[in-house]
């Protein structure tokens, strides 16, 4: 996702351009960024967001523009396909590499020929 990030001490603010939301994390207590604490720290988040916006303007940052061809339903369908069709196939083929009798074949581990 397109985003801009600012850090200040233990704090990390992430601004997401696709839907405009912000997330705030305290990296000291949550280094894995699992708990968005923006609701409890709205003043801090607003200050960090102002600093982020000012810096982006100062450095003449390029901002992402909405994709008029983007279709959230198509994205959802593609993610479903990846999770429920592609990944299971890859798991089966990758598990075969662990079999004691497995040997790479002539096309180097099942690589597909690409014609440029």
N, C-alpha and C positions, 0 to 999 in steps of 0.2 A: 504494500500500500504506500502511495506517496505520502511522505511525512517530513516534518521538520522537528528537530529536537534541540532542547537547551538543557544544560546541567548547571547546577549551582550547589556546591557542597554535596550533600547526600541526595539532593533533589534532582529529579529528571522529569521534564515535561515533554510530552510528545503531542504534536498537533497533526491530526490526520486530515488530509485535504479532501478525500473522497466524500466524507460526510460532515466534515468540519468539527468533529469532536476532539477534545483534549483528554489526555490521561496524565496522571501525576503519580510518581513512585518515589519512595524513600529507599534509596539503594543501600543505605546502611542497615536497615532492618529488613529489607526485602530485595536482596540482590538479584533474585530471579524474576522480578517485576510481575509478581502474581496478584498483588493487591493494589488496585487503583484507589488512591486515597484523595482524589480531587474533591469529593463531596465534603470531607472534613477539613480541607485546606484551600477553600475557594479564594481567599485573599492572596495567598502565596501563589496559587496557580495563575490568577489574573496578573500579578506582578511579573511572573516569569513569562507569561504569554506576551505582555507588552514589551519586555526586553527582547524576546525572540523576534517579534514583528519588527522592532526598530533595527535590530541587527540585520535581518533579511533585507530591509530597505537599504541600509547602509552599504551592504556588499552587492547591491543590485542583483539579488537572487532571482532566478527564473522560477516561476511558479507553474505547477501543473494546471492544465486546462481540462475541463470536462470532455470526455470522449462521447460524441453524439451517437456513435454506433454501439456504445456499451448497453448491454441488456442483462440486468441482474438475474433474470430467469435462465438465460443461457449460461451464465457463470455458475449458477447453482447446479444446473444439469451437468456441466463439465466437471465440477468438483465431485459430484456424486459418481460420475463415470470413473474418475480417477481412483476414488476410494473403493468402489465396489467392483470394478472390472480390471483396471490396469494393475493396481497394487496386488490383488490376489494372484494374478498371473506372474508378476515379478517375484513374489514371495516363493512360488513353486519353483520357478527357474533358479532363483538364488539358493534355495535349499538344496537343489541338485548338486551345486558346487561343493557342498559339504559331504556328499556321499563318498565313502572310502574308494569306490571303484571309478569315480568320475575322472575323466581325462578331457583336456581341451581338444576340440576338433580342428579340422583343417581351416575353418574360417575363424579361428581364434575365439574360443569361448562363446560361440553362437552369435558373433557379431554379424550384423547385416551389411551387405555390400551397399555402398552409397555411390550413386552416379551423379557427379557434379556437372 
